[in-house]
Amino acid sequence: MTSRLVKALALFNRKERFWLLSEAVGEAFQKLSPDYLASLSKEIGVSIPEDAWWAFDYHFEWLYAVLFSSPAFNPSPGDAIKTNSEKLIRSNQEDMDLIVAFDDVIVIVEAKLSTSWSNKQTASKARRLSALPTAHARCFYVLTSPVRPTKLNMDGWPEWALRTPLPHPSFYWLPLKPQGAPQKPLMVSKCDHEGNRSREGTYWNVFDA
C-alpha cells in the first residue's frame, strides 16, 4: 500500500522530462533497476523495495512543502498561507538529481559525472537540506560519481545526511558507472583571445570536460 508520504511526493512530480521519458521508454521506466536498488540499500543500510517511488530533478521546494505537511502529509491549495520570513521558498529551480521514497523513507541522490564536487555547491545544498522538517520521515543523502569525492567540507550538513556524525563525519556514496557514456566527454565554454577558459571571455571553444 502506498504511504501518505509517497502519495504527497507524487502530487508535485510535474517535470516534463520525467513524463516524456516515461512515455518514450515505456512502463519499464517506472521502476528502478533491482541491481541499483540493491546497491543503494546496502549503502544506506535500509532495504528499498523494488516498487519504490522515484523521480528525478525534484525541486527542494516541493519536498519542503510535503514534509511541512507532516504527519498527515496532505498538502493542499486550501491550506492556510505560511510565512516565508526565513526565505525557504525561493521560487528557483534548485533540485535533487534523484529521489527515491517508500513508507516513511526518503533517499536523495546527487550525481556528478565529469565535473568534481565543490564545497561551495555542497554547502548550498546543505543549507537546503538543513531546512527540511524531517521529524516524521527517515531521510538519507547519497552522493554518486565515478570517483569518490575527497576533501569535502561537511560542516553545516544536517546529522541525518551524514553516514557517521561529527567530529569525524563521513558521507554516503555510490560509484557511478555510466554505461555507454563517452570516455572523453566534451564541453563548450567561453574563453579569452588565447583560448583559455574564462567566464568573462568574449570567445568560445570546445574543451575536454
FIMARLUM-874843 format. One record per residue (C-alpha): x, z negated, y negated; residue number from 0. Coordinates in nm, 3 decimals, decimal comma, padded with zeros to 5 digits, always signed. Example, Ala and Ser with C-alpha at 12.3 -4.5 7.8 and 13.67 -1.06 7.14 Angstrom:
% FIMARLUM-874843
+---------+---------+---------+------+
!    east !      up !   north ! resi !
+---------+---------+---------+------+
! +01,230 ! -00,780 ! +00,450 !    0 !
! +01,367 ! -00,714 ! +00,106 !    1 !
+---------+---------+---------+------+
END
This chain:
% FIMARLUM-874843
+---------+---------+---------+------+
!    east !      up !   north ! resi !
+---------+---------+---------+------+
! +00,000 ! +00,000 ! +00,000 !    0 !
! +00,138 ! +00,100 ! -00,340 !    1 !
! +00,217 ! -00,202 ! -00,557 !    2 !
! +00,073 ! -00,250 ! -00,906 !    3 !
! +00,425 ! -00,220 ! -01,045 !    4 !
! +00,478 ! +00,123 ! -00,890 !    5 !
! +00,133 ! +00,243 ! -00,998 !    6 !
! +00,212 ! +00,143 ! -01,356 !    7 !
! +00,553 ! +00,314 ! -01,348 !    8 !
! +00,395 ! +00,635 ! -01,222 !    9 !
! +00,149 ! +00,646 ! -01,514 !   10 !
! +00,433 ! +00,715 ! -01,757 !   11 !
! +00,615 ! +00,977 ! -01,550 !   12 !
! +00,540 ! +01,285 ! -01,759 !   13 !
! +00,876 ! +01,463 ! -01,757 !   14 !
! +00,810 ! +01,835 ! -01,727 !   15 !
! +01,128 ! +01,885 ! -01,524 !   16 !
! +01,014 ! +01,645 ! -01,253 !   17 !
! +00,677 ! +01,813 ! -01,206 !   18 !
! +00,821 ! +02,163 ! -01,231 !   19 !
! +01,073 ! +02,089 ! -00,956 !   20 !
! +00,804 ! +01,917 ! -00,751 !   21 !
! +00,604 ! +02,239 ! -00,755 !   22 !
! +00,902 ! +02,472 ! -00,720 !   23 !
! +01,073 ! +02,287 ! -00,434 !   24 !
! +00,762 ! +02,165 ! -00,259 !   25 !
! +00,638 ! +01,843 ! -00,105 !   26 !
! +00,982 ! +01,759 ! +00,037 !   27 !
! +01,089 ! +01,690 ! -00,321 !   28 !
! +00,854 ! +01,393 ! -00,331 !   29 !
! +01,080 ! +01,184 ! -00,107 !   30 !
! +01,444 ! +01,093 ! -00,147 !   31 !
! +01,692 ! +01,166 ! +00,131 !   32 !
! +01,687 ! +00,898 ! +00,404 !   33 !
! +02,069 ! +00,903 ! +00,402 !   34 !
! +02,079 ! +00,843 ! +00,027 !   35 !
! +01,828 ! +00,560 ! +00,051 !   36 !
! +02,031 ! +00,404 ! +00,332 !   37 !
! +02,346 ! +00,412 ! +00,117 !   38 !
! +02,162 ! +00,271 ! -00,183 !   39 !
! +02,004 ! -00,001 ! +00,033 !   40 !
! +02,343 ! -00,102 ! +00,169 !   41 !
! +02,494 ! -00,123 ! -00,178 !   42 !
! +02,227 ! -00,348 ! -00,328 !   43 !
! +02,158 ! -00,545 ! -00,010 !   44 !
! +01,786 ! -00,464 ! -00,007 !   45 !
! +01,615 ! -00,229 ! +00,237 !   46 !
! +01,444 ! +00,055 ! +00,049 !   47 !
! +01,156 ! +00,221 ! +00,238 !   48 !
! +01,156 ! +00,598 ! +00,284 !   49 !
! +00,833 ! +00,630 ! +00,086 !   50 !
! +00,972 ! +00,453 ! -00,221 !   51 !
! +00,850 ! +00,595 ! -00,552 !   52 !
! +01,110 ! +00,758 ! -00,774 !   53 !
! +01,161 ! +00,964 ! -01,088 !   54 !
! +01,447 ! +01,090 ! -01,300 !   55 !
! +01,504 ! +01,095 ! -01,677 !   56 !
! +01,266 ! +00,800 ! -01,701 !   57 !
! +01,260 ! +00,655 ! -02,053 !   58 !
! +01,368 ! +00,296 ! -02,115 !   59 !
! +01,067 ! +00,252 ! -02,341 !   60 !
! +00,833 ! +00,344 ! -02,057 !   61 !
! +00,997 ! +00,088 ! -01,832 !   62 !
! +00,984 ! -00,173 ! -02,107 !   63 !
! +00,610 ! -00,117 ! -02,152 !   64 !
! +00,547 ! -00,153 ! -01,779 !   65 !
! +00,749 ! -00,473 ! -01,746 !   66 !
! +00,597 ! -00,615 ! -02,064 !   67 !
! +00,255 ! -00,587 ! -01,898 !   68 !
! +00,360 ! -00,814 ! -01,609 !   69 !
! +00,250 ! -00,990 ! -01,400 !   70 !
! -00,066 ! -00,777 ! -01,392 !   71 !
! +00,126 ! -00,452 ! -01,453 !   72 !
! -00,170 ! -00,283 ! -01,617 !   73 !
! -00,054 ! -00,123 ! -01,946 !   74 !
! -00,346 ! +00,034 ! -02,128 !   75 !
! -00,414 ! +00,214 ! -02,459 !   76 !
! -00,677 ! -00,055 ! -02,518 !   77 !
! -00,423 ! -00,337 ! -02,524 !   78 !
! -00,357 ! -00,533 ! -02,842 !   79 !
! -00,076 ! -00,396 ! -03,057 !   80 !
! +00,264 ! -00,563 ! -03,028 !   81 !
! +00,521 ! -00,644 ! -03,293 !   82 !
! +00,836 ! -00,433 ! -03,288 !   83 !
! +01,041 ! -00,672 ! -03,500 !   84 !
! +01,332 ! -00,656 ! -03,256 !   85 !
! +01,322 ! -00,274 ! -03,263 !   86 !
! +01,294 ! -00,248 ! -02,886 !   87 !
! +01,074 ! +00,060 ! -02,919 !   88 !
! +01,286 ! +00,324 ! -03,092 !   89 !
! +01,088 ! +00,639 ! -03,010 !   90 !
! +01,402 ! +00,807 ! -02,879 !   91 !
! +01,492 ! +00,983 ! -02,556 !   92 !
! +01,733 ! +00,723 ! -02,410 !   93 !
! +01,659 ! +00,722 ! -02,041 !   94 !
! +01,789 ! +00,648 ! -01,694 !   95 !
! +01,904 ! +00,923 ! -01,461 !   96 !
! +01,715 ! +00,794 ! -01,159 !   97 !
! +01,469 ! +00,511 ! -01,100 !   98 !
! +01,356 ! +00,403 ! -00,753 !   99 !
! +01,080 ! +00,146 ! -00,704 !  100 !
! +00,873 ! -00,022 ! -00,434 !  101 !
! +00,687 ! -00,353 ! -00,412 !  102 !
! +00,844 ! -00,562 ! -00,692 !  103 !
! +01,186 ! -00,392 ! -00,677 !  104 !
! +01,329 ! -00,151 ! -00,936 !  105 !
! +01,663 ! +00,026 ! -00,890 !  106 !
! +01,810 ! +00,203 ! -01,193 !  107 !
! +02,082 ! +00,459 ! -01,117 !  108 !
! +02,312 ! +00,604 ! -01,383 !  109 !
! +02,525 ! +00,906 ! -01,292 !  110 !
! +02,841 ! +01,073 ! -01,418 !  111 !
! +02,975 ! +01,394 ! -01,268 !  112 !
! +03,267 ! +01,539 ! -01,463 !  113 !
! +03,288 ! +01,301 ! -01,759 !  114 !
! +03,410 ! +00,943 ! -01,749 !  115 !
! +03,222 ! +00,623 ! -01,821 !  116 !
! +03,282 ! +00,482 ! -02,168 !  117 !
! +03,242 ! +00,122 ! -02,275 !  118 !
! +03,052 ! +00,241 ! -02,584 !  119 !
! +02,791 ! +00,413 ! -02,370 !  120 !
! +02,758 ! +00,132 ! -02,115 !  121 !
! +02,732 ! -00,122 ! -02,398 !  122 !
! +02,439 ! +00,073 ! -02,543 !  123 !
! +02,268 ! +00,080 ! -02,202 !  124 !
! +02,344 ! -00,291 ! -02,155 !  125 !
! +02,154 ! -00,373 ! -02,474 !  126 !
! +01,851 ! -00,185 ! -02,343 !  127 !
! +01,881 ! -00,348 ! -02,000 !  128 !
! +01,908 ! -00,696 ! -02,152 !  129 !
! +01,584 ! -00,643 ! -02,343 !  130 !
! +01,383 ! -00,567 ! -02,029 !  131 !
! +01,141 ! -00,850 ! -01,938 !  132 !
! +01,234 ! -00,883 ! -01,570 !  133 !
! +01,069 ! -01,216 ! -01,482 !  134 !
! +00,825 ! -01,052 ! -01,240 !  135 !
! +01,045 ! -00,778 ! -01,094 !  136 !
! +01,370 ! -00,764 ! -00,898 !  137 !
! +01,592 ! -00,518 ! -01,079 !  138 !
! +01,924 ! -00,357 ! -00,989 !  139 !
! +02,160 ! -00,135 ! -01,189 !  140 !
! +02,377 ! +00,109 ! -00,995 !  141 !
! +02,646 ! +00,346 ! -01,123 !  142 !
! +02,725 ! +00,662 ! -00,930 !  143 !
! +03,014 ! +00,905 ! -00,982 !  144 !
! +03,276 ! +01,096 ! -00,781 !  145 !
! +03,540 ! +00,837 ! -00,875 !  146 !
! +03,479 ! +00,464 ! -00,912 !  147 !
! +03,486 ! +00,360 ! -01,279 !  148 !
! +03,774 ! +00,141 ! -01,394 !  149 !
! +03,827 ! -00,084 ! -01,694 !  150 !
! +03,458 ! -00,117 ! -01,767 !  151 !
! +03,377 ! -00,399 ! -02,006 !  152 !
! +03,075 ! -00,579 ! -01,862 !  153 !
! +03,036 ! -00,828 ! -02,145 !  154 !
! +02,673 ! -00,826 ! -02,251 !  155 !
! +02,539 ! -00,694 ! -01,922 !  156 !
! +02,238 ! -00,894 ! -01,802 !  157 !
! +02,307 ! -01,105 ! -01,495 !  158 !
! +02,068 ! -00,904 ! -01,279 !  159 !
! +02,267 ! -00,586 ! -01,347 !  160 !
! +02,588 ! -00,734 ! -01,204 !  161 !
! +02,690 ! -00,737 ! -00,842 !  162 !
! +02,894 ! -01,053 ! -00,896 !  163 !
! +02,847 ! -01,270 ! -01,205 !  164 !
! +03,084 ! -01,388 ! -01,474 !  165 !
! +03,364 ! -01,493 ! -01,504 !  166 !
! +03,466 ! -01,225 ! -01,252 !  167 !
! +03,189 ! -00,965 ! -01,285 !  168 !
! +03,161 ! -00,651 ! -01,077 !  169 !
! +02,904 ! -00,372 ! -01,068 !  170 !
! +02,705 ! -00,182 ! -00,809 !  171 !
! +02,848 ! +00,164 ! -00,743 !  172 !
! +02,783 ! +00,458 ! -00,511 !  173 !
! +03,014 ! +00,758 ! -00,464 !  174 !
! +02,855 ! +01,079 ! -00,590 !  175 !
! +02,923 ! +01,374 ! -00,360 !  176 !
! +02,757 ! +01,674 ! -00,524 !  177 !
! +02,745 ! +01,937 ! -00,250 !  178 !
! +02,777 ! +02,285 ! -00,394 !  179 !
! +02,897 ! +02,170 ! -00,736 !  180 !
! +03,184 ! +02,375 ! -00,885 !  181 !
! +03,528 ! +02,236 ! -00,806 !  182 !
! +03,647 ! +02,307 ! -01,160 !  183 !
! +03,342 ! +02,286 ! -01,386 !  184 !
! +03,350 ! +02,428 ! -01,737 !  185 !
! +03,207 ! +02,321 ! -02,070 !  186 !
! +03,158 ! +02,460 ! -02,420 !  187 !
! +03,294 ! +02,267 ! -02,717 !  188 !
! +03,368 ! +02,305 ! -03,084 !  189 !
! +03,738 ! +02,335 ! -03,168 !  190 !
! +03,976 ! +02,384 ! -03,459 !  191 !
! +04,154 ! +02,707 ! -03,550 !  192 !
! +04,430 ! +02,628 ! -03,299 !  193 !
! +04,188 ! +02,586 ! -03,010 !  194 !
! +04,199 ! +02,206 ! -02,996 !  195 !
! +03,866 ! +02,041 ! -02,923 !  196 !
! +03,721 ! +01,885 ! -03,236 !  197 !
! +03,380 ! +01,750 ! -03,331 !  198 !
! +03,436 ! +01,882 ! -03,683 !  199 !
! +03,574 ! +02,217 ! -03,569 !  200 !
! +03,434 ! +02,540 ! -03,708 !  201 !
! +03,527 ! +02,738 ! -03,396 !  202 !
! +03,423 ! +02,709 ! -03,034 !  203 !
! +03,560 ! +02,791 ! -02,690 !  204 !
! +03,519 ! +02,730 ! -02,318 !  205 !
! +03,715 ! +02,434 ! -02,176 !  206 !
! +03,765 ! +02,259 ! -01,845 !  207 !
! +03,501 ! +01,989 ! -01,820 !  208 !
+---------+---------+---------+------+
END
